[in-house]
Each structure stands twice: as C-alpha cells, then as structure tokens.
Amino acid sequence: MPTDYSAVQDYLFGLKTQGPKFGIDRMRLLTAALGHPERAVPCIHIAGTNGKGSVAAMLRGIFTAADWRVGLYTSPHLVRLGERVQVDRELLSEAEIGAYAMELKPVAEGIAAAGAADDHPSFFEFMTAMAFLQFARKQCDVNLIEVGLGGRLDATNVVVPEVSVITSIGLDHCEMLGDTIEQIAAEKAGIIKAGIPVVIGRLPVAAESVIRAHAARLGVRVSSVRKEFGEALENFPRTNLEGDYQRWNAATATLVARALPARWRLDEDLIARGLMQTEWPGRWQRVQLGGRRAILDASHNPEGAQVLDANLTQLVAETGRAPIVITGVLGVARARPLLETLCRHAREIHLVVPKQARASSYEELESLVPAAFYAGGGRVIRDTVERLFPGDDACVAGGPDDVVVVTGSIYLLGEVMARIAPQRGAGEGRLQDF
C-alpha cells in the first residue's frame, strides 16, 4: 500500500464504506493476531449516551495531575482523524496512522482469508487496534477507552478494565440499540465484567434498574453519582467545563478515581485540581471570532437537547438577548427535539447541512420549525458553513453585539472548526464512522 497520507485516507475510507460491523469476534481475532496490545496497559472503559467523552477528558486531567502517562481513545473526531488516539494530549500523526495502516492491512487480510470475507476488520476496528498498539508502544500508564456505540457488541469491549463506567443513558441510535431506555441500558451494561467495579452517572430510574440487576448477576459493586452526591448541584464537584451537566460528569469522574486502588495516588485535592484542568473542545466552548462572541456546542440527541435548553436559558439571562443559532444535524429523530429547543430561545436560526450522508436536508429541518417561532418574529435561513465562516477567525452571522451559538451534530462542529482554526489542519469528515 502506498505510504502517502492521501492513499492511507483512501484505504481507510474503503473500509468505512463497507459499513459498521457489530460484534467483538473480529476484534478478538485481531487483537490476538497482534499479541493482545489491549492487555498491555491498565484502562478505564467508558460507555454512555452522552458525557462519555467529557468524563474521559476529566479523567485525563486527573491522571495527568498525578503525573501518569495517559492514553485517550475517543470517537468521533472533530477535525483530524488523529484526535481519536492521543498520548499525553499528543495526537496520532499522519505518519503514525499510515504506518499502523500498513501494519494492520496484512493482518486483517489474513484474518479474512482464514475465515470469511465478513471477518475482515472494519474501519472502527482498525482505529481501535491503532489505539491499543500506540498506547502499548508509548508505554502509557493508563488508558481511557471510550465505547464507540452501545457497549456489549462494541469493538472496545475486548478490554478488561480497572473500572467500567456508564455516564448516561438516553434514546439515541435506537435503530441499532433498541427503542426503549431499558433495551439501550442492557446494551451498555454489556461492558460490565465480573470482579470489575462499576460507576454510573445520573441515569433514568428504569436504566439504573437494568444496570444494577446486570451488575448483581455478576457480583459487581456499583457506585452511583445520585447516591453519593444527591440531587443538589452545590454538592457536586466543580470543573472548568461550563454547564450543570458537566458537574454531573465531574461527579462521575470523581467516583471513578475513588474506585481505583491506592497505588494510583489519586487523593481528593488532586482530583479537584485535575477536574479544573480539563480540555474538551466543542462542549459549550466559548470562543472569539473576529472579536465577536461565539459558543460551540455538540448537542445531537434528545438528552443533549435538554441540557442545551438549560444552557440557552442561562445564556439569555446572562446576555439579555436571544442568540443567533447555526445548526445542522443527522436524522429527524435528533433534529426534532433540537429545533424545538432552539426555537424557544433563538432570534434567528441558520440551517446548514453537514457533509455526511445521513444529514438532515433543509426541507426536513424547516418542516420541524414550529409555526409559533415565525409568528414571534423568528427568522430561518438556509445557509452553508463556507458562507457563514469565510475564513480564519471569522463569522458573518448576526451583528457585532450578538452571541452566535453553533450547535447540533459534532460533524458540523468539526466543519466549523476546520474553517475558523485552519491551523488544526484540513478536515477529515469523510472518515467519520457512520
């Protein structure tokens, strides 16, 4: 395989176009063929509908504050593919991605040749293997492994972690995980393993019942944010990430740190310091664009829309004016609660269509805007990322005194970040998972 990065991108894109493959049998074959790099470094395994990336980032802050070498595996990426695999905040480079792709290609072909064509590892399984190899070879002390989708059948579920974490459970990816909270909870409970402690965030009662029942069958101890911290926000740990929900996530990260053995040296002062040193872009992230205020916030499912509603309420109270919103999303099930929320707070909504096959069209988005929004003087505009963000550090939506909120699909945020911060590199949107 050619070693120039464009050829590597084409090869990985070819894997992606074969579609997602669920089940962990292929990943077991792949990790065995590679000498089980997933066993080389202790890890934390993190599932959840929302919050798993934020909790992983908070845990990175905590472990970094304790001077441990930390591997972080998350998905999807915002701009560059290498964001998914980081060691001490250093992204996987194009050269490393190319080298790992060349190393994995013959291994994957051998697995397919020995079994069936469908045994060839998928794009996500390639990326997961790259993470395991990188963390082992960089001699990380601890890895933070975020589940890609669900849990039970996810490629990451070959790990045996120090702690299993379920941050939240809501209705998302229902076509693959089930259309009830209980069904989705059962899929995420699949990461629970005998003898491994479990930490759960603020879950719906029905979901928590499923998780606890599964843990009980395996004889596993469960630590719960709700039980440990209650309901009053003032009891929750603080973090530098904005939003009440981030304090819920901080509580989850705190319980994970407390669940670890003493050898990790994660005392309460260190945990608190790490939570205030969290870096996680695109989550109610305030930026300046040409001197104007903007907020970048991924919110792509019904549970996320509830959190967005609270943040927008606070923003309007803070600024005294309705924001200008730029949004795009994938699928009507996600678009409906998002637009209902936005129309309660925005003065003007710019609709964009992310460059993804499943992106909602202008017509679909417009059909979901309540008539009351127009009746109240609200404006809806069909737009593009290119027009709204014409270059480095620039946005043309609204006026100089407006706050612009970019929200919806994380893929949209990635396209925007590639425009406003070209130093991050060219966007690799075609190498998203779905």
Sine and cosine of phi, psi and omega as CSV:
sin_phi,cos_phi,sin_psi,cos_psi,sin_omega,cos_omega
0.00,0.00,0.73,-0.68,0.03,-1.00
-0.84,0.54,0.50,-0.86,-0.09,-1.00
-0.99,-0.14,-0.07,1.00,0.05,-1.00
-0.94,0.35,0.53,-0.85,-0.18,-0.98
-0.91,0.41,-0.53,0.85,0.01,-1.00
-0.89,0.45,-0.60,0.80,0.05,-1.00
-0.93,0.36,-0.60,0.80,0.06,-1.00
-0.89,0.45,-0.69,0.72,0.05,-1.00
-0.85,0.52,-0.69,0.73,0.00,-1.00
-0.89,0.46,-0.65,0.76,0.00,-1.00
-0.90,0.43,-0.73,0.69,0.00,-1.00
-0.91,0.41,-0.59,0.81,0.05,-1.00
-0.90,0.44,-0.60,0.80,0.06,-1.00
-0.88,0.48,-0.62,0.79,0.07,-1.00
-0.92,0.40,-0.65,0.76,-0.04,-1.00
-0.90,0.44,-0.62,0.78,-0.06,-1.00
-0.92,0.38,-0.23,0.97,0.07,-1.00
-0.97,0.25,-0.13,0.99,0.05,-1.00
1.00,0.02,0.28,-0.96,0.03,-1.00
-0.94,0.34,0.54,-0.84,0.05,-1.00
-0.81,-0.59,0.84,-0.55,-0.02,-1.00
-0.98,-0.21,0.38,-0.92,-0.12,-0.99
0.94,-0.33,0.50,-0.87,-0.08,-1.00
-0.95,-0.32,0.09,1.00,0.00,-1.00
-0.89,0.45,-0.68,0.73,0.03,-1.00
-0.89,0.46,-0.66,0.75,-0.02,-1.00
-0.92,0.40,-0.57,0.82,0.07,-1.00
-0.90,0.43,-0.66,0.75,0.05,-1.00
-0.89,0.45,-0.67,0.74,-0.04,-1.00
-0.92,0.38,-0.72,0.69,0.00,-1.00
-0.92,0.40,-0.57,0.82,0.05,-1.00
-0.90,0.44,-0.68,0.73,0.01,-1.00
-0.90,0.43,-0.44,0.90,-0.01,-1.00
-1.00,-0.04,0.03,1.00,0.00,-1.00
1.00,0.09,0.41,0.91,0.06,-1.00
0.82,0.57,0.87,0.49,0.06,-1.00
-0.91,0.41,-0.36,0.93,0.00,-1.00
-0.93,0.37,-0.26,0.97,0.01,-1.00
-1.00,-0.08,-0.06,1.00,-0.14,-0.99
-0.97,0.23,-0.43,0.90,-0.13,-0.99
-0.72,-0.70,0.70,-0.71,0.09,-1.00
-0.86,0.51,0.53,-0.85,-0.05,-1.00
-0.61,-0.79,0.28,-0.96,0.19,-0.98
-0.92,-0.40,0.75,-0.66,-0.05,-1.00
-0.95,-0.33,0.82,-0.57,-0.19,-0.98
-0.82,-0.58,0.88,-0.47,0.07,-1.00
-0.90,-0.43,0.20,-0.98,0.06,-1.00
0.49,-0.87,0.50,-0.86,0.04,-1.00
-0.92,0.40,-0.72,0.69,0.06,-1.00
-0.71,-0.70,0.40,-0.92,0.13,-0.99
1.00,0.00,-0.17,0.99,-0.08,-1.00
-0.93,0.37,-0.60,0.80,0.06,-1.00
-0.92,0.39,-0.67,0.74,0.02,-1.00
-0.89,0.45,-0.69,0.73,0.02,-1.00
-0.90,0.44,-0.66,0.75,0.05,-1.00
-0.87,0.49,-0.69,0.72,0.01,-1.00
-0.91,0.43,-0.62,0.78,0.05,-1.00
-0.91,0.42,-0.67,0.74,0.04,-1.00
-0.90,0.43,-0.59,0.81,0.09,-1.00
-0.86,0.50,-0.69,0.73,0.04,-1.00
-0.86,0.51,-0.66,0.75,-0.01,-1.00
-0.92,0.40,-0.76,0.65,-0.02,-1.00
-0.91,0.41,-0.59,0.81,0.03,-1.00
-0.91,0.42,-0.64,0.76,0.04,-1.00
-0.88,0.48,-0.45,0.89,0.02,-1.00
-1.00,-0.02,0.13,0.99,0.05,-1.00
0.93,0.38,0.49,0.87,0.14,-0.99
-1.00,0.00,0.48,-0.88,0.06,-1.00
-1.00,0.06,0.85,-0.53,-0.24,-0.97
-0.88,-0.47,0.79,-0.62,0.18,-0.98
-0.99,-0.14,0.65,-0.76,-0.01,-1.00
-0.76,-0.65,0.84,-0.55,0.05,-1.00
-0.85,-0.52,0.90,-0.43,-0.01,-1.00
-0.70,-0.72,0.25,-0.97,0.10,-1.00
-0.39,-0.92,0.44,-0.90,-0.08,1.00
-0.98,0.21,0.03,-1.00,0.11,-0.99
-1.00,0.05,0.29,-0.96,0.09,-1.00
-1.00,0.05,-0.87,0.50,-0.06,-1.00
-0.90,-0.44,-0.84,0.54,-0.10,-0.99
-0.96,-0.29,0.62,-0.78,-0.01,-1.00
-0.85,0.53,-0.60,0.80,-0.05,-1.00
-0.90,0.43,-0.24,0.97,0.06,-1.00
-0.87,0.49,-0.44,0.90,-0.08,-1.00
-0.92,0.39,-0.48,0.88,-0.09,-1.00
-0.84,-0.54,0.94,-0.34,-0.06,-1.00
-0.76,-0.65,0.61,-0.79,0.13,-0.99
-0.84,-0.54,0.89,-0.47,-0.08,-1.00
0.75,0.67,0.73,0.68,0.06,-1.00
0.93,0.36,0.12,0.99,0.07,-1.00
-1.00,-0.06,0.85,-0.53,-0.08,-1.00
-0.96,0.29,0.48,-0.88,0.14,-0.99
-0.88,0.47,0.81,-0.58,-0.09,-1.00
-0.99,0.15,0.27,-0.96,0.07,-1.00
-0.85,0.52,-0.65,0.76,0.00,-1.00
-0.89,0.45,-0.65,0.76,0.01,-1.00
-0.93,0.37,-0.66,0.75,0.05,-1.00
-0.87,0.50,-0.70,0.72,0.02,-1.00
-0.88,0.47,-0.69,0.72,-0.01,-1.00
-0.91,0.41,-0.67,0.75,0.02,-1.00
-0.92,0.39,-0.62,0.78,0.04,-1.00
-0.87,0.49,-0.68,0.74,0.03,-1.00
-0.91,0.42,-0.59,0.81,0.02,-1.00
-0.94,0.34,-0.64,0.77,-0.09,-1.00
-0.99,0.17,-0.48,0.88,-0.10,-1.00
-0.82,0.57,-0.80,0.60,0.01,-1.00
-0.92,0.40,-0.52,0.86,0.05,-1.00
-0.90,0.43,-0.71,0.70,0.02,-1.00
-0.90,0.44,-0.66,0.75,0.02,-1.00
-0.90,0.43,-0.59,0.81,0.03,-1.00
-0.92,0.40,-0.62,0.78,0.05,-1.00
-0.90,0.45,-0.70,0.72,0.00,-1.00
-0.91,0.42,-0.63,0.78,-0.03,-1.00
-0.93,0.37,-0.55,0.84,-0.03,-1.00
-0.98,0.18,-0.32,0.95,-0.03,-1.00
-0.84,-0.54,-0.95,-0.32,0.02,-1.00
-0.77,-0.64,0.28,-0.96,-0.03,-1.00
-0.84,0.55,-0.57,0.82,-0.03,-1.00
-0.95,0.31,-0.15,0.99,0.05,-1.00
-0.98,0.19,-0.13,0.99,0.03,-1.00
-0.91,0.42,0.81,-0.59,-0.02,-1.00
-0.84,0.54,0.54,-0.84,-0.04,-1.00
-0.99,0.10,0.08,-1.00,0.07,-1.00
-0.84,0.55,-0.75,0.66,-0.03,-1.00
-0.91,0.42,-0.59,0.81,0.04,-1.00
-0.93,0.38,-0.59,0.81,0.11,-0.99
-0.86,0.51,-0.75,0.66,-0.04,-1.00
-0.90,0.44,-0.63,0.78,0.02,-1.00
-0.90,0.43,-0.66,0.75,0.05,-1.00
-0.90,0.43,-0.65,0.76,0.06,-1.00
-0.85,0.53,-0.67,0.74,0.01,-1.00
-0.88,0.47,-0.74,0.67,-0.02,-1.00
-0.86,0.50,-0.69,0.72,-0.01,-1.00
-0.91,0.42,-0.71,0.70,-0.02,-1.00
-0.88,0.47,-0.69,0.72,-0.04,-1.00
-0.92,0.40,-0.62,0.79,0.02,-1.00
-0.92,0.38,-0.72,0.70,-0.08,-1.00
-0.96,0.29,-0.46,0.89,0.07,-1.00
-1.00,0.07,0.05,1.00,0.07,-1.00
0.81,0.59,0.78,0.62,0.08,-1.00
-0.91,0.42,0.45,-0.89,0.09,-1.00
-1.00,0.07,-0.54,0.84,-0.03,-1.00
-0.47,-0.88,0.58,-0.81,0.05,-1.00
-0.90,-0.44,0.62,-0.79,0.09,-1.00
-0.93,-0.37,0.93,-0.36,-0.17,-0.99
-0.93,-0.37,0.92,-0.39,0.03,-1.00
-1.00,0.01,0.74,-0.67,0.09,-1.00
-0.89,0.46,0.62,-0.78,0.05,-1.00
-0.97,0.22,-0.78,0.62,-0.03,-1.00
-0.45,-0.89,0.81,-0.59,0.04,-1.00
0.97,0.26,-0.94,-0.34,-0.01,-1.00
0.19,-0.98,-0.88,0.47,-0.10,-0.99
-0.82,0.58,-0.70,0.71,-0.08,-1.00
-0.96,-0.28,0.21,0.98,-0.03,-1.00
-0.98,0.20,0.56,-0.83,-0.04,-1.00
-0.85,0.52,-0.50,0.87,-0.02,-1.00
-0.94,0.33,-0.22,0.98,-0.13,-0.99
-0.98,0.22,0.28,0.96,0.15,-0.99
-1.00,0.08,-0.16,0.99,-0.04,-1.00
-0.99,0.16,0.43,-0.90,0.19,-0.98
-0.90,-0.45,0.98,-0.19,-0.19,-0.98
-1.00,0.06,0.12,-0.99,0.17,-0.99
-0.97,0.26,-0.62,0.78,0.02,-1.00
-0.58,-0.81,0.64,-0.77,0.14,-0.99
-0.98,-0.21,0.66,-0.75,-0.12,-0.99
-0.78,-0.63,0.71,-0.70,0.13,-0.99
-0.82,-0.58,0.95,-0.32,-0.18,-0.98
-0.98,0.20,-0.69,0.73,-0.04,-1.00
-0.32,-0.95,0.30,-0.95,0.06,-1.00
-0.64,-0.77,0.82,-0.57,0.05,-1.00
-0.56,-0.83,-0.01,-1.00,-0.03,-1.00
-1.00,0.09,0.95,-0.30,0.06,-1.00
-0.37,-0.93,0.48,-0.88,-0.07,-1.00
0.78,0.62,0.64,0.77,-0.09,-1.00
-0.89,0.46,-0.49,0.87,-0.02,-1.00
-0.91,0.42,-0.33,0.94,-0.01,-1.00
-0.93,-0.38,-0.49,0.87,-0.12,-0.99
-0.96,-0.29,-0.20,0.98,-0.05,-1.00
0.90,-0.43,0.39,-0.92,-0.10,-0.99
-0.96,-0.29,0.30,0.95,0.13,-0.99
-0.78,-0.62,0.40,-0.92,0.04,-1.00
-0.85,0.53,-0.63,0.77,-0.03,-1.00
-0.91,0.42,-0.67,0.75,0.01,-1.00
-0.91,0.43,-0.68,0.73,0.01,-1.00
-0.91,0.41,-0.64,0.77,0.05,-1.00
-0.87,0.49,-0.64,0.77,0.01,-1.00
-0.90,0.44,-0.62,0.79,0.04,-1.00
-0.91,0.41,-0.69,0.73,-0.03,-1.00
-0.95,0.31,-0.51,0.86,0.07,-1.00
-0.90,0.44,-0.28,0.96,0.00,-1.00
-0.89,0.45,-0.22,0.98,0.06,-1.00
-1.00,0.10,-0.19,0.98,-0.02,-1.00
-0.95,0.32,0.71,-0.71,-0.04,-1.00
-0.77,-0.63,0.54,-0.84,-0.03,-1.00
-0.83,0.56,0.73,-0.68,0.08,-1.00
0.99,0.12,-0.05,1.00,-0.05,-1.00
-0.95,-0.32,0.85,-0.53,-0.02,-1.00
-0.89,0.45,0.46,-0.89,-0.05,-1.00
-0.85,-0.53,0.67,-0.74,0.11,-0.99
-0.88,-0.47,0.74,-0.67,0.03,-1.00
-0.84,-0.54,0.59,-0.80,0.06,-1.00
-0.99,0.13,-0.39,-0.92,0.00,-1.00
-0.98,0.18,0.99,-0.12,-0.07,-1.00
-0.98,-0.22,0.46,-0.89,0.18,-0.98
-0.84,0.54,0.50,-0.86,-0.06,-1.00
-0.83,0.56,-0.70,0.72,-0.02,-1.00
-0.89,0.46,-0.64,0.77,0.00,-1.00
-0.93,0.36,-0.68,0.73,0.00,-1.00
-0.88,0.47,-0.59,0.81,0.02,-1.00
-0.89,0.46,-0.67,0.75,0.02,-1.00
-0.91,0.42,-0.71,0.70,-0.02,-1.00
-0.89,0.46,-0.72,0.70,-0.04,-1.00
-0.91,0.41,-0.61,0.79,0.02,-1.00
-0.90,0.43,-0.67,0.74,0.02,-1.00
-0.91,0.42,-0.67,0.74,0.02,-1.00
-0.90,0.43,-0.62,0.79,0.00,-1.00
-0.90,0.44,-0.64,0.77,0.03,-1.00
-0.88,0.48,-0.48,0.88,-0.01,-1.00
-0.99,-0.12,0.02,1.00,0.01,-1.00
0.93,0.38,0.59,0.81,-0.11,-0.99
-0.96,-0.27,0.66,-0.75,0.05,-1.00
-0.98,0.21,0.69,-0.73,0.01,-1.00
-0.90,-0.43,0.79,-0.62,0.12,-0.99
-0.96,-0.28,0.78,-0.63,-0.12,-0.99
-0.89,-0.45,0.74,-0.67,0.06,-1.00
-0.85,0.53,-0.70,0.71,-0.04,-1.00
-0.89,0.46,-0.66,0.75,-0.02,-1.00
-0.94,0.33,-0.62,0.79,-0.09,-1.00
-0.99,0.15,-0.53,0.85,-0.12,-0.99
-0.89,-0.45,-0.19,0.98,0.01,-1.00
0.97,0.24,-0.49,-0.87,-0.06,-1.00
-0.92,-0.39,-0.41,0.91,-0.08,-1.00
-0.95,0.32,0.81,-0.59,-0.08,-1.00
-0.87,0.50,-0.56,0.83,-0.05,-1.00
-0.90,0.43,-0.27,0.96,0.03,-1.00
-0.99,0.10,-0.15,0.99,-0.10,-0.99
-1.00,0.00,0.51,-0.86,0.03,-1.00
-0.88,0.47,0.40,-0.91,0.04,-1.00
-0.99,-0.12,0.45,-0.89,0.07,-1.00
-0.59,-0.81,0.35,-0.94,0.03,-1.00
-0.97,0.25,-0.22,0.98,0.09,-1.00
-0.97,0.24,0.68,-0.74,-0.08,-1.00
-0.99,0.16,0.45,-0.90,0.10,-0.99
0.95,-0.32,0.63,-0.77,0.04,-1.00
-0.84,0.54,-0.63,0.77,-0.05,-1.00
-0.89,0.45,-0.46,0.89,0.04,-1.00
-0.95,0.31,-0.43,0.90,0.12,-0.99
-0.95,0.31,-0.53,0.85,0.13,-0.99
-0.90,0.44,-0.69,0.72,0.04,-1.00
-0.89,0.45,-0.62,0.78,0.03,-1.00
-0.89,0.46,-0.59,0.81,0.06,-1.00
-0.91,0.42,-0.64,0.77,0.04,-1.00
-0.88,0.47,-0.74,0.68,0.01,-1.00
-0.88,0.48,-0.63,0.78,0.02,-1.00
-0.88,0.47,-0.70,0.71,0.01,-1.00
-0.91,0.42,-0.56,0.83,0.06,-1.00
-0.89,0.46,-0.74,0.67,-0.01,-1.00
-0.88,0.48,-0.63,0.78,0.01,-1.00
-0.94,0.35,-0.46,0.89,-0.05,-1.00
-0.97,0.23,-0.24,0.97,-0.06,-1.00
-0.99,0.17,0.45,-0.89,0.02,-1.00
-0.88,0.48,0.33,-0.94,-0.08,-1.00
-0.88,0.48,-0.42,0.91,-0.05,-1.00
-0.88,0.48,-0.31,0.95,0.01,-1.00
-0.98,0.18,-0.22,0.98,0.11,-0.99
0.83,0.55,0.72,0.69,-0.01,-1.00
-0.97,-0.26,0.99,0.14,0.00,-1.00
-0.99,0.14,0.10,-0.99,-0.13,-0.99
-0.90,0.43,-0.62,0.78,0.01,-1.00
-0.91,0.42,-0.65,0.76,0.01,-1.00
-0.92,0.38,-0.65,0.76,0.05,-1.00
-0.85,0.52,-0.73,0.68,-0.01,-1.00
-0.88,0.47,-0.64,0.77,0.02,-1.00
-0.91,0.41,-0.67,0.74,0.01,-1.00
-0.90,0.43,-0.61,0.79,0.01,-1.00
-0.90,0.44,-0.45,0.89,0.00,-1.00
-1.00,0.00,0.09,1.00,0.01,-1.00
-0.84,-0.55,0.55,0.84,-0.07,-1.00
-1.00,0.08,0.73,-0.68,0.09,-1.00
-0.90,-0.44,0.88,-0.47,0.01,-1.00
-0.41,-0.91,1.00,-0.02,-0.11,-0.99
-0.93,0.37,0.43,-0.90,0.09,-1.00
0.99,0.11,0.21,0.98,0.05,-1.00
-0.85,-0.52,1.00,-0.10,-0.11,-0.99
0.70,0.72,0.77,0.63,-0.05,-1.00
-1.00,-0.01,0.88,-0.48,0.01,-1.00
-1.00,0.07,0.77,-0.64,0.01,-1.00
-0.70,-0.71,0.29,-0.96,0.11,-0.99
-0.94,-0.35,0.80,-0.60,0.04,-1.00
-0.88,-0.48,0.98,-0.21,-0.05,-1.00
0.87,0.49,0.58,0.82,-0.01,-1.00
1.00,0.08,-0.02,1.00,-0.01,-1.00
-0.98,-0.22,0.48,-0.88,-0.04,-1.00
-1.00,0.09,0.71,-0.70,0.07,-1.00
-0.60,-0.80,0.42,-0.91,0.03,-1.00
-0.77,-0.64,0.75,-0.66,0.03,-1.00
-0.95,-0.33,0.85,-0.53,-0.10,-1.00
-0.52,-0.85,0.92,-0.40,0.08,-1.00
-0.96,0.29,0.83,-0.55,0.04,-1.00
-0.51,-0.86,0.98,-0.22,-0.25,-0.97
-0.77,-0.64,0.25,0.97,0.04,-1.00
-0.48,-0.88,0.16,-0.99,-0.08,-1.00
-0.83,0.55,-0.66,0.75,0.02,-1.00
-0.90,0.44,-0.66,0.76,0.04,-1.00
-0.90,0.43,-0.57,0.82,0.02,-1.00
-0.90,0.43,-0.55,0.83,0.05,-1.00
-0.91,0.42,-0.67,0.74,0.03,-1.00
-0.92,0.40,-0.67,0.75,0.03,-1.00
-0.87,0.50,-0.63,0.77,0.01,-1.00
-0.85,0.53,-0.71,0.71,0.00,-1.00
-0.91,0.42,-0.66,0.75,0.00,-1.00
-0.91,0.41,-0.64,0.76,0.01,-1.00
-0.93,0.36,-0.61,0.79,0.08,-1.00
-0.85,0.53,-0.71,0.71,0.00,-1.00
-0.92,0.38,-0.62,0.78,0.00,-1.00
-0.89,0.46,-0.71,0.71,0.00,-1.00
-0.89,0.45,-0.64,0.77,0.05,-1.00
-0.90,0.43,-0.59,0.81,-0.04,-1.00
-0.95,0.30,-0.65,0.76,-0.12,-0.99
-0.99,-0.16,-0.37,0.93,-0.03,-1.00
0.97,0.24,0.27,0.96,0.01,-1.00
-0.48,-0.88,0.46,-0.89,0.02,-1.00
-0.96,0.28,0.65,-0.76,-0.05,-1.00
-0.99,0.17,0.27,-0.96,0.23,-0.97
-1.00,-0.02,0.76,-0.65,-0.08,-1.00
-0.89,-0.46,0.67,-0.74,0.14,-0.99
-0.89,-0.45,0.82,-0.57,-0.08,-1.00
-0.57,-0.82,0.47,-0.88,0.13,-0.99
-0.35,-0.94,0.50,-0.86,-0.15,-0.99
-0.44,-0.90,0.23,-0.97,-0.02,-1.00
-0.94,-0.33,0.96,-0.29,0.12,-0.99
0.99,-0.11,0.62,-0.79,-0.05,-1.00
-0.90,0.44,-0.61,0.80,-0.03,-1.00
-0.87,0.50,-0.52,0.85,0.05,-1.00
-1.00,0.05,-0.57,0.82,-0.07,-1.00
-0.93,0.38,-0.62,0.79,-0.11,-0.99
-0.86,0.51,-0.84,0.55,-0.01,-1.00
-0.91,0.42,-0.51,0.86,0.02,-1.00
-0.91,0.42,-0.76,0.65,-0.04,-1.00
-0.94,0.35,-0.58,0.81,0.08,-1.00
-0.86,0.51,-0.66,0.75,0.03,-1.00
-0.92,0.39,-0.75,0.67,-0.06,-1.00
-0.88,0.47,-0.63,0.78,-0.06,-1.00
-0.94,0.35,-0.26,0.97,0.08,-1.00
-0.98,0.19,-0.28,0.96,-0.16,-0.99
-0.80,-0.60,-0.51,0.86,-0.16,-0.99
-0.99,0.15,0.43,-0.90,0.16,-0.99
-1.00,-0.07,-0.51,0.86,-0.08,-1.00
-0.50,-0.86,0.71,-0.71,-0.03,-1.00
-0.84,-0.54,0.84,-0.54,0.08,-1.00
-0.99,-0.15,0.89,-0.46,0.00,-1.00
-1.00,-0.02,0.75,-0.66,0.08,-1.00
-0.77,-0.64,0.37,-0.93,-0.01,-1.00
-0.92,-0.40,0.96,-0.28,0.03,-1.00
-0.84,0.55,0.48,-0.88,-0.04,-1.00
-0.99,0.16,0.89,0.46,0.04,-1.00
-0.70,-0.71,0.57,-0.82,-0.10,-1.00
-0.86,0.51,-0.53,0.85,-0.07,-1.00
-1.00,-0.05,0.13,0.99,-0.06,-1.00
-0.90,0.43,0.63,-0.78,0.06,-1.00
-0.94,0.35,0.67,-0.74,-0.01,-1.00
-0.97,0.22,0.22,-0.98,0.10,-1.00
-0.83,0.56,-0.70,0.71,-0.06,-1.00
-0.88,0.47,-0.68,0.74,0.02,-1.00
-0.89,0.45,-0.70,0.71,-0.02,-1.00
-0.91,0.40,-0.70,0.72,-0.01,-1.00
-0.88,0.47,-0.58,0.82,-0.03,-1.00
-0.92,0.38,-0.28,0.96,-0.05,-1.00
-0.99,-0.14,-0.05,1.00,0.02,-1.00
-0.98,0.20,0.85,-0.53,-0.02,-1.00
-0.89,0.45,0.58,-0.81,0.02,-1.00
-0.85,0.52,-0.52,0.85,-0.02,-1.00
-0.88,0.47,-0.46,0.89,0.01,-1.00
-0.91,0.42,-0.72,0.70,0.04,-1.00
-0.92,0.39,-0.65,0.76,-0.03,-1.00
-0.87,0.49,-0.51,0.86,0.01,-1.00
-1.00,0.07,0.13,0.99,0.03,-1.00
1.00,-0.06,0.11,0.99,0.01,-1.00
-0.95,0.32,0.51,-0.86,0.01,-1.00
-0.90,-0.44,0.63,-0.78,0.09,-1.00
-0.84,-0.54,0.78,-0.63,-0.10,-0.99
-0.78,-0.63,0.77,-0.63,0.16,-0.99
-0.96,0.27,0.74,-0.67,-0.10,-1.00
-0.52,-0.85,-0.01,-1.00,0.04,-1.00
-0.70,-0.71,0.42,-0.91,0.06,-1.00
-0.88,0.48,-0.63,0.78,-0.06,-1.00
-0.90,0.44,-0.65,0.76,0.00,-1.00
-0.96,0.27,-0.66,0.75,-0.05,-1.00
-0.93,0.37,-0.54,0.84,-0.04,-1.00
-0.82,-0.57,0.99,0.13,-0.15,-0.99
-0.95,0.31,-0.21,0.98,0.02,-1.00
0.01,-1.00,-0.19,-0.98,-0.03,-1.00
-0.79,0.61,0.82,-0.57,0.15,-0.99
0.87,0.50,0.63,0.78,-0.04,-1.00
-0.65,-0.76,0.61,-0.79,0.09,-1.00
-0.55,-0.83,0.72,-0.70,-0.07,-1.00
-0.97,-0.26,0.00,1.00,0.00,-1.00
-0.96,0.28,0.64,-0.77,0.08,-1.00
0.92,0.38,-0.24,-0.97,-0.01,-1.00
-0.94,-0.34,0.05,-1.00,-0.09,-1.00
-0.89,0.45,-0.39,0.92,-0.02,-1.00
-0.99,-0.10,-0.04,1.00,-0.02,-1.00
-0.99,0.15,0.44,-0.90,0.22,-0.97
-0.98,-0.18,0.80,-0.61,0.00,-1.00
-0.98,-0.19,0.81,-0.59,0.04,-1.00
-0.93,-0.36,0.87,-0.50,0.08,-1.00
-0.98,-0.20,0.88,-0.48,-0.10,-1.00
-0.53,-0.85,0.23,-0.97,-0.04,-1.00
0.87,-0.49,-0.70,-0.71,-0.07,-1.00
-0.89,0.45,0.64,-0.77,0.09,-1.00
-0.90,0.44,-0.44,0.90,0.05,-1.00
-0.92,0.39,-0.60,0.80,0.09,-1.00
-0.88,0.47,-0.71,0.70,0.00,-1.00
-0.86,0.50,-0.61,0.79,0.04,-1.00
-0.89,0.46,-0.66,0.75,0.03,-1.00
-0.90,0.45,-0.65,0.76,0.01,-1.00
-0.92,0.40,-0.70,0.72,-0.01,-1.00
-0.89,0.46,-0.59,0.81,0.04,-1.00
-0.90,0.43,-0.49,0.87,0.01,-1.00
-0.98,0.18,-0.70,0.71,-0.12,-0.99
-1.00,0.08,-0.29,0.96,0.01,-1.00
-0.71,-0.71,0.94,0.35,-0.08,-1.00
-0.87,0.49,-0.28,0.96,0.04,-1.00
-0.91,0.42,-0.29,0.96,0.05,-1.00
-0.95,0.32,-0.30,0.95,-0.03,-1.00
0.97,-0.26,0.17,-0.98,0.00,-1.00
-0.92,0.39,0.65,-0.76,0.00,-1.00
-0.91,0.42,0.57,-0.82,0.04,-1.00
-0.88,-0.47,0.81,0.58,-0.04,-1.00
-0.90,0.43,-0.48,0.88,-0.02,-1.00
-0.95,0.31,-0.19,0.98,0.04,-1.00
-0.98,-0.20,0.51,0.86,0.19,-0.98
-0.99,0.15,0.29,-0.96,-0.20,-0.98
-0.95,0.32,-0.64,0.77,-0.14,-0.99
-0.83,-0.56,0.00,0.00,0.00,0.00
